[in-house]
Amino acid sequence: MDAIQQQMFDSYRAARRGELPPPLPGRHDWEVVRGARDRRRFAAVIAERPARGRWRTALRALLTGRRARAPFARRVRAVR
């Protein structure tokens, strides 16, 4: 059964019961995408990684041949 058939079945059942019909398929897709993006950013913050710009930094390091510096890495200074 595909999404359209399931939608038709659920609409019919809701009409028989006098309930509101379910939302159309694909109506909340962008909300799901935003939720996944927010969860990924939150996980990055919890893991102490930058929440934005990671792809661009990695691509720049790959194209220029430089090794990407670890985020929030402390630079060791010589003690004199």
KEGU-926898 format. One record per atom (N, C-alpha, C, O, CB): x, y, z. Coordinates in steps of 0.1 Angstrom, whole numbers, padded with zeros to 4 digits, always signed. Last residue first. Glycine has a CB too. Layout:
<rs>
XYZ ...
</rs>
This chain:
<rs>
+0584+0297+0291 +0598+0303+0291 +0601+0306+0305 +0612+0311+0308 +0599+0315+0283 +0566+0273+0275 +0568+0280+0287 +0582+0285+0288 +0591+0277+0287 +0564+0271+0300 +0549+0273+0244 +0562+0270+0252 +0563+0279+0264 +0560+0291+0263 +0574+0271+0243 +0516+0263+0242 +0526+0273+0241 +0538+0269+0249 +0537+0263+0260 +0521+0287+0245 +0493+0246+0223 +0503+0244+0234 +0514+0255+0232 +0520+0256+0221 +0509+0230+0234 +0460+0254+0217 +0474+0254+0212 +0483+0254+0224 +0482+0262+0233 +0476+0266+0203 +0432+0233+0219 +0441+0243+0226 +0455+0242+0220 +0460+0232+0218 +0441+0241+0241 +0405+0231+0198 +0418+0225+0203 +0426+0237+0209 +0427+0248+0204 +0425+0218+0191 +0381+0238+0187 +0383+0241+0201 +0396+0234+0207 +0397+0232+0219 +0371+0236+0209 +0384+0213+0162 +0377+0225+0168 +0379+0226+0183 +0380+0215+0190 +0362+0223+0165 +0416+0206+0148 +0405+0201+0156 +0397+0213+0162 +0404+0222+0167 +0410+0192+0167 +0422+0218+0115 +0425+0218+0129 +0413+0214+0137 +0402+0217+0134 +0429+0233+0134 +0428+0199+0086 +0418+0207+0094 +0422+0206+0109 +0425+0195+0114 +0404+0202+0092 +0456+0201+0067 +0449+0193+0077 +0440+0202+0085 +0445+0212+0090 +0459+0185+0086 +0456+0212+0033 +0459+0214+0048 +0451+0205+0056 +0440+0201+0052 +0457+0228+0052 +0448+0211+0008 +0458+0201+0012 +0462+0203+0026 +0472+0196+0031 +0470+0202+0003 +0427+0225-0002 +0440+0232-0001 +0451+0223+0004 +0463+0227+0004 +0438+0243+0009 +0406+0206-0002 +0410+0213-0015 +0424+0220-0014 +0431+0220-0023 +0400+0223-0019 +0404+0199+0025 +0406+0189+0015 +0412+0195+0002 +0421+0190-0004 +0393+0181+0012 +0398+0224+0037 +0410+0216+0041 +0414+0206+0031 +0426+0204+0028 +0408+0210+0055 +0373+0229+0025 +0385+0238+0023 +0398+0231+0026 +0408+0233+0019 +0383+0251+0031 +0358+0208+0035 +0361+0209+0021 +0372+0218+0018 +0381+0215+0009 +0348+0214+0014 +0358+0214+0062 +0364+0201+0058 +0367+0202+0043 +0377+0197+0039 +0354+0190+0061 +0345+0239+0062 +0358+0238+0067 +0365+0225+0062 +0377+0225+0059 +0358+0238+0082 +0320+0231+0051 +0328+0240+0044 +0342+0240+0049 +0352+0241+0041 +0322+0255+0046 +0311+0214+0071 +0313+0209+0058 +0322+0218+0050 +0331+0213+0043 +0299+0207+0050 +0308+0231+0094 +0318+0219+0094 +0321+0214+0080 +0332+0211+0077 +0312+0208+0102 +0291+0252+0098 +0303+0254+0089 +0312+0242+0089 +0324+0244+0084 +0310+0265+0095 +0279+0248+0131 +0277+0252+0117 +0291+0253+0111 +0301+0256+0117 +0270+0266+0117 +0287+0239+0156 +0274+0235+0151 +0272+0238+0136 +0263+0232+0130 +0263+0241+0160 +0318+0226+0165 +0311+0237+0160 +0298+0232+0153 +0298+0222+0147 +0319+0245+0149 +0316+0204+0194 +0321+0207+0180 +0313+0219+0175 +0302+0222+0180 +0318+0194+0171 +0308+0194+0219 +0318+0204+0218 +0324+0206+0204 +0336+0208+0203 +0328+0202+0229 +0287+0177+0219 +0300+0171+0217 +0311+0181+0216 +0322+0177+0213 +0299+0162+0205 +0266+0196+0220 +0269+0187+0232 +0282+0181+0231 +0289+0179+0242 +0258+0177+0233 +0268+0206+0194 +0271+0215+0206 +0274+0206+0218 +0283+0210+0226 +0259+0224+0208 +0260+0183+0180 +0274+0189+0178 +0277+0198+0189 +0289+0198+0194 +0274+0197+0165 +0234+0180+0189 +0244+0169+0192 +0258+0174+0190 +0267+0171+0197 +0242+0157+0183 +0223+0203+0177 +0223+0201+0192 +0234+0191+0196 +0241+0193+0205 +0209+0197+0197 +0226+0197+0150 +0233+0208+0155 +0234+0207+0171 +0244+0211+0176 +0226+0222+0152 +0209+0175+0148 +0223+0173+0145 +0231+0185+0151 +0242+0183+0156 +0224+0172+0130 +0184+0187+0155 +0190+0176+0164 +0205+0174+0161 +0212+0172+0171 +0182+0163+0162 +0181+0205+0134 +0183+0210+0148 +0188+0199+0157 +0197+0203+0166 +0169+0215+0153 +0178+0186+0113 +0189+0195+0113 +0192+0201+0127 +0203+0202+0131 +0186+0207+0103 +0154+0173+0121 +0167+0165+0120 +0179+0174+0120 +0189+0171+0126 +0167+0157+0107 +0137+0195+0120 +0139+0188+0132 +0152+0180+0132 +0159+0180+0142 +0127+0179+0135 +0137+0201+0092 +0142+0211+0102 +0145+0204+0115 +0155+0207+0122 +0132+0222+0104 +0126+0177+0083 +0140+0180+0078 +0145+0191+0088 +0157+0189+0093 +0140+0186+0064 +0101+0179+0094 +0109+0167+0098 +0124+0171+0094 +0133+0167+0102 +0104+0155+0090 +0091+0201+0081 +0093+0202+0096 +0102+0190+0100 +0109+0192+0110 +0079+0201+0102 +0090+0192+0055 +0100+0202+0058 +0102+0204+0074 +0113+0207+0078 +0096+0216+0052 +0068+0174+0057 +0082+0169+0054 +0092+0179+0058 +0103+0176+0063 +0083+0167+0039 +0041+0177+0062 +0050+0180+0072 +0065+0176+0070 +0073+0175+0079 +0046+0174+0085 +0029+0168+0038 +0026+0181+0043 +0036+0186+0054 +0039+0198+0054 +0012+0182+0049 +0032+0142+0029 +0042+0152+0025 +0040+0166+0031 +0048+0175+0028 +0043+0153+0010 -0003+0136+0027 +0011+0131+0027 +0020+0141+0022 +0018+0149+0013 +0012+0118+0018 -0025+0156+0047 -0021+0151+0034 -0006+0146+0035 +0002+0151+0042 -0022+0161+0023 -0036+0146+0080 -0030+0156+0071 -0026+0149+0058 -0024+0136+0057 -0017+0162+0077 -0068+0129+0084 -0054+0131+0086 -0048+0141+0077 -0054+0143+0066 -0047+0117+0086 -0100+0144+0092 -0092+0136+0083 -0077+0139+0086 -0073+0149+0091 -0094+0139+0068 -0117+0142+0124 -0110+0150+0114 -0101+0141+0105 -0095+0131+0110 -0101+0161+0121 -0145+0118+0127 -0132+0125+0131 -0127+0134+0120 -0131+0133+0109 -0122+0115+0136 -0165+0101+0121 -0169+0115+0124 -0157+0123+0130 -0158+0133+0137 -0180+0116+0134 -0161+0076+0113 -0161+0078+0127 -0165+0092+0131 -0167+0095+0143 -0148+0075+0133 -0161+0080+0085 -0171+0070+0091 -0172+0072+0106 -0183+0071+0112 -0167+0056+0088 -0139+0097+0082 -0153+0102+0079 -0163+0093+0085 -0174+0097+0090 -0154+0102+0064 -0118+0080+0090 -0121+0092+0098 -0135+0097+0095 -0142+0102+0104 -0111+0103+0095 -0120+0061+0069 -0122+0057+0083 -0125+0069+0092 -0134+0068+0101 -0109+0050+0088 -0113+0078+0047 -0126+0071+0048 -0129+0067+0062 -0140+0069+0067 -0125+0058+0039 -0087+0086+0055 -0098+0096+0053 -0112+0089+0054 -0121+0095+0060 -0096+0103+0040 -0074+0061+0055 -0075+0068+0067 -0086+0079+0066 -0093+0081+0076 -0062+0075+0071 -0076+0055+0027 -0081+0046+0037 -0084+0053+0050 -0094+0052+0056 -0072+0034+0039 -0062+0077+0016 -0076+0075+0012 -0083+0066+0023 -0094+0068+0027 -0077+0068-0002 -0036+0072+0027 -0043+0085+0030 -0058+0083+0027 -0067+0087+0035 -0038+0096+0021 -0030+0047+0015 -0032+0048+0030 -0039+0061+0034 -0047+0060+0043 -0018+0048+0037 -0028+0056-0011 -0039+0046-0007 -0041+0046+0008 -0052+0045+0012 -0035+0032-0012 -0007+0073-0009 -0020+0078-0013 -0031+0068-0009 -0041+0073-0005 -0019+0080-0029 +0015+0056-0001 +0010+0067+0008 -0004+0072+0004 -0012+0076+0013 +0020+0078+0008 +0007+0021-0009 +0015+0033-0010 +0008+0044-0001 -0002+0042+0005 +0017+0038-0024 +0009-0012+0000 +0000+0000+0000 +0009+0012+0000 +0018+0013+0008 -0010+0000+0012 
</rs>
